[in-house]
Amino acid sequence: MELRHLRCFLAVAEELHFARAAERLHIEQSPLSRTIKELEEDLGEQLFIRTSRSTRLTRAGKLFLEHVPRIFTALQQARDSVQAAANGFHGQLRIALSDGITPSRLPALLALCRQEEPEVEIRLFEVPLSQQIKGLHDDLYDVGFAQSDEVGDGVVAQAVWSDPLMVAVPARHPLLRHKRIPLEEVLRHPLVLCDPQVCEGHARQVERVLRRADTEPLIAERVSSCDLMMALVSAGFALGITGAPHIAASRESGVVARPLAGRAPMLTTYVLHREGESSDVLERFIERVLAIESPEGHRSTSPVEPESLEDNDP
């Protein structure tokens, strides 16, 4: 088995179309088919079911697909390590980011790392939570951030930061009459929330809050980023629910942050690493994470709140 076999397999598995995969690889379709056949003979298993209408993975093909991308990731990291050494770095810290990370904290954290250990190269990987957990087990990442502590055996999740969970409201929306919005009032309006396929931990924490009420939420859209959420809120499409710093970091001028009524729910960020493994570099990194304070004041994200809207809360 050679790398060319794996490259061809990955292209066909992702495209599920031999002609498109051949075009992507800049080869003819016939040599691509021969390469896949060689791979199947080497493995002793059929990887694809191919008909005149479609191409789909067999069960063996699906299992193989779970591992192949990690091979290319490991190869790329090996190349990067060699390049880092050539550039004068004496170590590397591979950090996975899932669910987003508090925008105002990441620059401060990276600046502190650069100041205290400039010889250690920092590499960042934005990946879904499930991929981060696999990557930690497979030594593709040294440490990661996520908004879930449901990480299974072999991985430690340590709570490091907490931010108020807020409602992102379009400017001049009638709900702005509340300084603190009752959850029941929020659920009367369409919501735009983070996609659980992309922001799994974030979505779980928001879902737990929404379940406090008996009303089923009206979800207008699921989005892959808080930036898109804020754009839809600013356009008056729906309300959003996310951490206060994400709303504060938004460049959308037509968004106002409001807390929920009652005890304010918090959005917790966890640092993840393999259980029982902790290098000096990793320990110092986690110390810096814990040293990063809450963002300075969660500024209102409305330029000027309309004076005509009065607070009706008691």
Backbone torsions as a table, in degrees:
resi	resn	phi	psi	omega
1	MET	NA	129.3	-179.6
2	GLU	-118.0	167.4	-179.7
3	LEU	-60.7	-32.4	179.8
4	ARG	-62.4	-34.9	176.9
5	HIS	-62.9	-42.0	-178.4
6	LEU	-69.7	-39.0	177.9
7	ARG	-62.6	-43.4	179.5
8	CYS	-65.9	-43.2	178.2
9	PHE	-59.1	-46.2	-177.2
10	LEU	-63.0	-41.0	179.5
11	ALA	-62.9	-46.1	-180.0
12	VAL	-67.6	-40.0	-179.1
13	ALA	-64.5	-35.1	-179.1
14	GLU	-81.9	-34.7	-179.0
15	GLU	-86.6	-30.3	-173.2
16	LEU	50.9	40.7	-178.8
17	HIS	-162.9	115.2	-173.7
18	PHE	-65.0	-39.1	-178.4
19	ALA	-64.9	-44.9	179.3
20	ARG	-66.8	-38.8	178.6
21	ALA	-63.7	-41.2	178.3
22	ALA	-63.3	-40.9	178.2
23	GLU	-64.2	-41.4	178.5
24	ARG	-62.2	-36.2	-178.1
25	LEU	-88.9	-4.5	-179.8
26	HIS	61.5	42.6	175.5
27	ILE	-133.9	169.2	175.6
28	GLU	-76.7	161.2	-177.3
29	GLN	-70.1	-34.1	-177.6
30	SER	-63.1	-50.5	177.2
31	PRO	-63.2	-29.2	176.3
32	LEU	-65.2	-45.0	179.2
33	SER	-62.0	-40.0	178.9
34	ARG	-64.1	-40.5	-179.8
35	THR	-64.0	-42.4	178.0
36	ILE	-64.0	-39.5	178.8
37	LYS	-64.1	-40.9	177.0
38	GLU	-60.2	-42.5	-179.6
39	LEU	-64.5	-43.9	-179.9
40	GLU	-64.0	-37.9	177.7
41	GLU	-67.2	-38.2	179.1
42	ASP	-65.1	-40.4	-178.9
43	LEU	-81.8	-21.1	-177.1
44	GLY	74.2	21.6	-178.8
45	GLU	-141.8	146.3	173.5
46	GLN	-80.3	130.6	-176.3
47	LEU	-100.4	-26.2	-177.6
48	PHE	-131.2	145.9	168.4
49	ILE	-106.0	114.7	-172.6
50	ARG	-116.1	124.0	175.0
51	THR	-122.9	179.3	178.8
52	SER	-67.9	-19.4	-176.4
53	ARG	-103.9	-27.4	-172.7
54	SER	-154.4	164.7	172.0
55	THR	-129.1	128.8	178.4
56	ARG	-140.5	156.8	-179.3
57	LEU	-77.3	141.3	169.1
58	THR	-78.8	175.9	176.9
59	ARG	-60.8	-41.1	177.7
60	ALA	-63.7	-38.5	178.9
61	GLY	-64.0	-40.1	178.5
62	LYS	-64.7	-41.3	178.2
63	LEU	-64.8	-41.9	179.4
64	PHE	-63.5	-38.0	-179.2
65	LEU	-64.0	-26.7	179.0
66	GLU	-65.7	-25.3	-173.3
67	HIS	-103.6	-32.0	-172.8
68	VAL	-59.9	-45.8	-179.6
69	PRO	-58.3	-32.5	-179.1
70	ARG	-68.4	-28.1	177.1
71	ILE	-64.2	-44.8	-179.9
72	PHE	-69.9	-33.2	175.8
73	THR	-64.1	-43.5	179.5
74	ALA	-64.1	-39.8	177.9
75	LEU	-63.2	-42.8	179.8
76	GLN	-65.2	-38.6	178.4
77	GLN	-66.0	-34.7	176.6
78	ALA	-64.2	-43.1	176.9
79	ARG	-62.1	-43.5	-179.0
80	ASP	-63.8	-37.4	179.3
81	SER	-64.2	-41.7	177.9
82	VAL	-64.0	-42.9	179.7
83	GLN	-65.4	-38.1	179.1
84	ALA	-63.1	-41.9	177.9
85	ALA	-63.1	-39.6	179.0
86	ALA	-65.4	-28.1	-179.6
87	ASN	-89.3	4.5	174.0
88	GLY	99.5	1.5	177.5
89	PHE	-79.2	146.2	-178.5
90	HIS	-113.5	10.8	178.8
91	GLY	-172.2	171.3	-177.1
92	GLN	-147.4	140.4	175.6
93	LEU	-125.7	117.4	-176.9
94	ARG	-99.2	114.3	-172.5
95	ILE	-113.7	123.6	176.8
96	ALA	-95.8	137.6	179.1
97	LEU	-118.3	122.3	176.0
98	SER	-127.5	149.9	177.0
99	ASP	69.2	4.8	-173.4
100	GLY	82.0	158.9	177.8
101	ILE	-132.5	145.2	-176.6
102	THR	-46.6	115.5	-171.5
103	PRO	-55.2	-39.8	-176.0
104	SER	-77.0	-15.5	-178.8
105	ARG	-88.0	-34.9	-175.1
106	LEU	-59.9	-48.5	178.2
107	PRO	-59.5	-39.9	-179.9
108	ALA	-64.8	-40.3	179.9
109	LEU	-65.8	-46.4	-179.2
110	LEU	-65.5	-38.1	178.3
111	ALA	-64.2	-39.9	178.7
112	LEU	-65.1	-40.9	177.7
113	CYS	-62.7	-43.8	-178.5
114	ARG	-65.6	-35.7	-179.0
115	GLN	-71.1	-43.0	-173.0
116	GLU	-88.6	-30.7	179.7
117	GLU	-138.4	69.4	-176.9
118	PRO	-64.8	-17.7	-179.1
119	GLU	-80.7	-8.7	179.6
120	VAL	-98.5	120.9	179.3
121	GLU	-78.9	133.0	177.1
122	ILE	-101.7	127.1	176.3
123	ARG	-122.6	131.2	-175.7
124	LEU	-110.8	141.2	179.6
125	PHE	-133.9	118.1	174.7
126	GLU	-89.5	114.4	-175.0
127	VAL	-142.0	156.1	172.2
128	PRO	-62.9	158.3	-177.0
129	LEU	-57.7	-44.3	-178.7
130	SER	-60.6	-37.9	178.8
131	GLN	-70.8	-35.7	177.3
132	GLN	-62.9	-45.1	-178.8
133	ILE	-62.3	-44.1	176.6
134	LYS	-60.9	-43.1	-178.6
135	GLY	-64.9	-35.0	176.1
136	LEU	-66.0	-43.4	178.2
137	HIS	-63.2	-36.8	-174.9
138	ASP	-91.6	9.2	178.9
139	ASP	61.7	33.2	172.4
140	LEU	-88.0	-24.6	177.8
141	TYR	-130.5	150.1	177.4
142	ASP	-91.4	-33.1	-174.5
143	VAL	-158.1	160.6	179.2
144	GLY	-153.8	167.2	175.5
145	PHE	-120.3	140.2	177.2
146	ALA	-156.0	168.3	178.5
147	GLN	-112.1	40.6	175.9
148	SER	-149.1	142.8	174.0
149	ASP	-107.0	9.8	177.1
150	GLU	-89.3	81.1	-170.9
151	VAL	-118.0	0.4	177.1
152	GLY	78.4	-174.3	-177.8
153	ASP	-75.8	149.8	174.2
154	GLY	88.4	-5.8	178.6
155	VAL	-128.2	134.7	178.6
156	VAL	-97.8	132.2	175.5
157	ALA	-116.5	115.3	-177.7
158	GLN	-113.3	122.7	178.1
159	ALA	-66.5	128.2	-176.9
160	VAL	-123.6	-35.9	-177.5
161	TRP	-134.7	145.8	174.2
162	SER	-134.1	135.0	-180.0
163	ASP	-131.3	146.1	178.5
164	PRO	-61.6	136.2	173.5
165	LEU	-83.4	124.0	-171.9
166	MET	-122.4	162.5	173.6
167	VAL	-98.0	127.2	174.2
168	ALA	-92.0	118.4	-171.6
169	VAL	-118.7	136.8	175.3
170	PRO	-62.8	143.0	177.4
171	ALA	-56.7	139.5	179.5
172	ARG	68.4	17.7	174.7
173	HIS	-74.6	142.7	-178.6
174	PRO	-58.5	-25.2	179.1
175	LEU	-67.1	-13.6	-179.9
176	LEU	-70.7	-5.2	173.3
177	ARG	-68.3	-19.3	176.4
178	HIS	-91.7	132.1	169.7
179	LYS	-76.6	-32.7	173.1
180	ARG	-129.7	121.5	-169.4
181	ILE	-91.6	125.0	175.1
182	PRO	-61.9	141.1	-178.5
183	LEU	-59.2	-36.8	-179.6
184	GLU	-61.5	-34.5	177.8
185	GLU	-69.9	-39.6	178.5
186	VAL	-60.0	-41.0	-174.7
187	LEU	-74.7	-3.8	174.4
188	ARG	-84.2	-5.0	-175.6
189	HIS	-121.6	154.7	176.6
190	PRO	-61.3	145.8	-178.9
191	LEU	-121.0	146.5	168.5
192	VAL	-114.8	122.3	-174.0
193	LEU	-125.9	163.1	177.5
194	CYS	-70.6	142.2	-179.6
195	ASP	-71.1	123.0	-179.3
196	PRO	-64.2	-20.1	176.5
197	GLN	-70.4	-26.3	-177.0
198	VAL	-104.8	-42.6	-176.6
199	CYS	-120.0	66.6	-170.4
200	GLU	-59.7	-50.5	-177.5
201	GLY	-66.2	-43.6	177.8
202	HIS	-58.3	-46.7	-178.6
203	ALA	-62.6	-38.8	179.3
204	ARG	-62.8	-44.0	-177.9
205	GLN	-66.4	-40.1	178.0
206	VAL	-66.0	-40.8	-179.7
207	GLU	-61.7	-38.6	178.6
208	ARG	-61.9	-37.4	178.4
209	VAL	-68.4	-44.7	-178.2
210	LEU	-64.3	-29.5	-179.2
211	ARG	-71.6	-8.7	178.4
212	ARG	-65.9	-25.4	-180.0
213	ALA	-100.3	157.6	-179.8
214	ASP	-79.8	-18.0	-176.0
215	THR	-76.4	135.6	176.4
216	GLU	-76.0	128.3	-178.5
217	PRO	-68.4	145.0	175.8
218	LEU	-96.2	98.5	-175.4
219	ILE	-91.9	109.8	-178.5
220	ALA	-79.4	-32.6	-176.8
221	GLU	-158.7	146.1	170.4
222	ARG	-110.2	129.9	-175.0
223	VAL	-123.3	160.3	-176.1
224	SER	-93.3	-4.9	-178.7
225	SER	-152.3	154.7	176.6
226	CYS	-69.5	-27.9	177.4
227	ASP	-61.0	-44.8	178.0
228	LEU	-67.3	-37.5	176.4
229	MET	-57.4	-47.7	-178.8
230	MET	-64.7	-35.2	178.2
231	ALA	-63.7	-41.9	179.7
232	LEU	-69.3	-37.8	176.8
233	VAL	-64.5	-45.8	-179.6
234	SER	-59.3	-33.1	179.5
235	ALA	-79.5	-2.4	179.8
236	GLY	80.9	14.6	-176.1
237	PHE	-70.5	-37.8	-175.6
238	ALA	-171.1	175.2	169.3
239	LEU	-87.9	154.2	175.1
240	GLY	-120.7	156.7	175.7
241	ILE	-132.1	120.2	-179.8
242	THR	-162.7	-178.3	179.6
243	GLY	-69.8	146.5	-178.6
244	ALA	-53.6	-43.7	-179.2
245	PRO	-62.2	-31.6	178.3
246	HIS	-66.6	-37.8	177.6
247	ILE	-70.6	-41.9	-179.3
248	ALA	-63.6	-32.8	-178.1
249	ALA	-79.8	-11.1	-177.5
250	SER	-68.1	143.0	176.6
251	ARG	-91.5	1.7	179.4
252	GLU	-76.6	120.3	-175.8
253	SER	-77.6	-19.9	-175.0
254	GLY	-94.3	33.1	-178.4
255	VAL	-125.4	132.9	177.7
256	VAL	-118.7	134.3	177.9
257	ALA	-90.7	132.2	176.3
258	ARG	-133.0	136.4	174.3
259	PRO	-77.0	159.1	173.3
260	LEU	-78.7	151.7	178.3
261	ALA	-69.4	155.9	-179.9
262	GLY	82.5	-158.1	180.0
263	ARG	-67.2	121.1	-174.1
264	ALA	-66.6	121.8	174.8
265	PRO	-71.3	149.0	-178.5
266	MET	-114.6	146.8	175.1
267	LEU	-102.4	115.0	-172.8
268	THR	-100.1	134.8	174.5
269	THR	-106.3	136.3	-178.6
270	TYR	-115.7	147.3	169.4
271	VAL	-101.1	132.6	-174.6
272	LEU	-114.5	140.5	172.4
273	HIS	-156.9	164.1	-178.9
274	ARG	-65.1	142.1	179.5
275	GLU	-69.4	135.2	174.2
276	GLY	78.9	-0.5	179.1
277	GLU	-121.1	123.3	-179.0
278	SER	-156.0	105.3	176.5
279	SER	-78.8	166.7	176.9
280	ASP	-60.4	-40.3	179.7
281	VAL	-61.8	-43.7	-179.7
282	LEU	-66.5	-43.2	179.6
283	GLU	-60.7	-42.7	178.9
284	ARG	-66.3	-35.6	178.4
285	PHE	-63.3	-45.9	-179.4
286	ILE	-64.3	-35.6	175.2
287	GLU	-60.2	-40.1	178.7
288	ARG	-67.8	-38.9	177.9
289	VAL	-57.5	-46.0	-178.9
290	LEU	-68.8	-23.2	-179.1
291	ALA	-81.2	-17.2	-179.5
292	ILE	-73.3	119.9	-177.1
293	GLU	-80.5	172.7	175.0
294	SER	-60.6	149.2	178.2
295	PRO	-55.1	147.2	-178.1
296	GLU	-68.9	109.4	174.6
297	GLY	50.6	119.4	175.7
298	HIS	-80.0	96.7	-176.6
299	ARG	-65.4	151.7	173.6
300	SER	-66.6	137.6	-177.6
301	THR	-92.9	6.7	172.6
302	SER	-97.4	132.7	-179.1
303	PRO	-59.2	-51.6	174.2
304	VAL	-145.1	121.5	-179.0
305	GLU	-73.4	136.4	-177.6
306	PRO	-57.4	128.9	-176.4
307	GLU	-71.2	-22.4	-176.8
308	SER	-72.6	-16.1	-178.8
309	LEU	-89.7	116.3	-178.4
310	GLU	-99.3	151.6	178.5
311	ASP	-80.5	122.4	-179.8
312	ASN	-96.2	-0.1	-179.9
313	ASP	-69.2	150.5	177.9
314	PRO	-66.6	NA	NA
